[in-house]
């Protein structure tokens, strides 16, 4: 019996071609974005979204056109941080219009699609949903990247959830690993988790732009940022105190 | 994905795709030599896996619309399947003290199978499968 590759007529479904078309759509959509930066951390609760939103606002105040893609599909917070929580997005054949928040920062988020307080849920058979849920989330991320009409942007910040899964999906969808801005807090526990994420980013080929140490002073102590900086030969771009000023964020923006 | 008619040693040609609405998918393929037609039938989980990739069996004839997958699959409201007018009318004839329980049974049945709209036909199927005669 002949095998798949021995059948020479084209595969009418062309699933691989459909996937490649999706990737092409993402590339075309992001052609107007000068720089894409993934904000990530292996650790939850270190303030990735908080840093992302304030960094975006600082860049915008300094004259850049900035967008934030909230890639935390299950715990989206960017619209609230940019005070766009009750805005609705508009869709046309050209794409989905992002929402504009504080300081003119554009954003897209799953929070804009869900009812307040509702968890992200997909239609479909509930039994064994783990089989397809991950693919569904990756597809949602792909549509966020490929269908949002950002226009021309100087910087698109991608706010990733804790862990590595979304980062890996992002690399696959983009085709090239994005530059990474890493967020940690000073503690050894955060350092150990963030180290794994940075190692994964390096292994994938991402450029490490630097480290932001958040929640510095008061309760948390340690040398996480300095340790990681030395280990990965990447700078500590900012140490964010518990009550940062706009100048704190501007300084970070200027060093990014 | 390709289909081979082993007897004729011929690649079968895609015929048509059907989405019956119960979460399953049917795609037919025909042998150009002997004319035999086979149908590929996927269960709701397999259908969902294909859907989650944003691809279509049989190929795409028009480009995907913006947020096509998200709009089709993300539960943006209260969740659960929609009820057709006929199904709602039939539901209203059920005594009120058990109506909520019966409605949940049908909704759970539909959700487990990826059914997005409950119709009288779906209710009949569920009733037969679950042994709910009289509901």
Interface residues (C-beta under 8 A of the other chain):
Chain A: X1 X2 X4 X7 X8 X9 X11 X12 X13 X14 X15 X18 X19 X21 X22 X25 X91 X92 X93 X94 X95 X96 X110 X113 X114 X115 X118 X120 X121 X122 X123 X124 X125 X126 X127 X128 X131 X132 X133 X135 X136 X139 X140 X142 X143 X147
Chain B: X1 X2 X4 X6 X9 X11 X13 X14 X23 X44 X45 X48 X49 X51 X52 X53 X54 X55 X56 X57 X58 X59 X60 X63 X64 X65 X66 X67 X68 X69 X70 X72 X73 X74 X75 X76 X77 X78 X79 X111 X112 X113 X114 X116
